[in-house]
Amino acid sequence: MSNRYEMRFAGSGGQGVILASVIVAEAAVIAGLNTVQSQAYGPEARGGVSKAETVLSRDKIWYSKVTLPNFLLALTQASLEKYTREMAEGAIVMMDDSLDMPADLDPARVISIPILQTAKEKVGKAFTANIVAVGAINRALQLFSDEVLMEGVKRHIPAGTEEINQKALAEGAALITEEQATAFAQKI
């Protein structure tokens, strides 16, 4: 990784992409990295396209906005189509497997996994899709230890929900193959 890694989290308002971005940023702080997290929502806060962004770096972050993301999480077709237009060369796209992959994406750089289905069927709560995604992202990119990531989650969830969120992280991580974890690991 260069001294700056830009991440964009996108989906429908209400899917928790902002919280997912906040949790990754929190884990980065716990791990001793510099980070900036931002979000954009308005009338789309419930139902329309929403996005959140996180920048990770070992160095000072002089510019807080994501310009060309190195990573994109897309949970809806609209967000996938909107945000794959401008990405860094070699960017990684993680998308829910219910989405249709745009023809201009390099399949070798795409991780298509059942995030929404896993939350609903394996975790038992559809609203945990964002935490399932965070578990998958962390496993694929090899960003933080499991302990650091769980601590980041705990700092942003209601007391008493630790067990279901831990299950969501584990189910998300289980969606990533060893080959994907090796191929997409980032050096931060």
N, C-alpha and C positions, 0 to 999 in steps of 0.2 A: 504494500500500500504506500501511496505517497504520503505526505504529511497532512493530507486532508481527505476525508472520505465523506461523501455526500449521499444522504439517504432520503428518499421520498416515500411516504406511506399514503396510499390513496384508496378511496372507496366511497361508499354512500354515507351521508350523514347519519349518525347513530350506530355505525359499525365499530366504533372505537378506534379508528386509525390514529386519532390524536393521542389517545391514551397509550397506544402502542409506541408511538414516537417518543412520548414523554418517558415511558419505561426504559426504552433503549438509551435515551439521554441520561437518565438517572443511573443506570448500570454503568455507563461510561464514567460518570463522576465518581462512583464508588471504586471503579477500577483505576482511577487516577488520570483519566484522559481529560482533555478540554473538550467541551461540547456546547453547542447552541441548538436550541429547539424552537421551532416556530410553527404556526398553524394558520390555516386560512379557512374560514367558514363564514357564512352569512345566512342568506335565505336557504342555503343548502344544508343548514345544520341538521335537518331531519329529512332525509330522502334524496337530496341532490348530491353531486360530486363534492367531496371534501378532501383536503390533503393536509398533511403535516410533514415537517421536514426536520431532520437532525443532521448536524455536521459533527464529525468526530475528528480529533487531531491530537497528536502528542505535542504539537507546537501551539503557540498562540493563534487564535482564530481572529483574523483581522477583518474578515467580511462575513457577516452572519447569515447571508442568504445562500440557498442552494441555487447554483447556476446550471450545472450539468450533472445530474445525479449519477452516482456510480451504482446505485441500487434503487430499484422500484418495487414496492409491494402494491399489487392491484387486486382489489376484492370485487370490483364490478367491471362490466364491459366498458361502460362510459369512461371510467377512470383509466383503464388500460389503454384505450384508444387516445384519450386526451394526453396522457403523460408519457407515452412512449415516443412521442414525436421529437423530443429534445432530451437526449441522455448522453452521458460521456461514452466515448468509444470503449467497447468491451463491457458496458454496464450489464449488471445482472438483473433480471426481471423475475420476481416471484409472483405467481398469479394463481388464483383459485382455478382448479381444473374444470370448473363449469363454464369458464370463459373461452371464447374463440381467440386463438392466438393470431395477431395481425401478421400478414404475409411478410412484412418487412423485418420482422424480428429474427435473429439468429437463434434457432432452436437449441444450439449448444450453450447459449447464455440464459436460457429460460428454465425455471423450476416451476412446473405445473403440478400442484398438489391439492388434495381435497380439504382445504382449510375449513370452509363453511360446513361441509358434511361431517368432518371430524368433530367440530364443536358440538354440533347437534346430536350426532349418534354415539360418539365415543365418550365425550365429556358429559353429554346429556343436557347441555345448556347452550343454545345457539349464540347467546350474548358473549360467550367466551372465545369467539372466533379471533378477536384481536390478540388474545393471550396465546392461543394456538399458533397464530402467525408469528408472534415474538419468539416462541420456542423453536419454530422452524427456521426463522431468520438466524437466530443465534447458533443453531446447530450447523446450518449451511455455511455461514460466514466465519464461524469459530471466533466470535467477538469476545465473549466473557465466559468465566467459569459458571457452572450451574448455580453455585452459591451466590455469586455476585448478581446474576440475573434475577434470582428469586428475591434477593434483598431489594432490588429495584422495583419488582412487582409489589412486594409487601408495603413499600412506602406510598403506594398509590391505589390500593384497594381497600374496601371496607373491612374492618376487623371481622373475623369469623368466616371469611371467604378464602383463606389461605389454602385450604385443602383442595378445593375445586380449581383454583388458579394454578396450583402446583401440578395437578392432573392435566390441565390444559397445556402447560409448558411441556410436560413430558410427552403428551400425545402429539404436539407440534414437532418436537424434536424427532420423534419416531417416524415422521413422514419423510425425513431426509435420509437418503442412502449414504453409506460410507463413501462411495465414489463422489457423490455431490459434495459432501463435507470436505473431501480432499480437493476437489476441483475448484470450489468457490471460496475456500478459506482466505481471509484477509489478514495481512500482517499490519497490525496497528501498533 
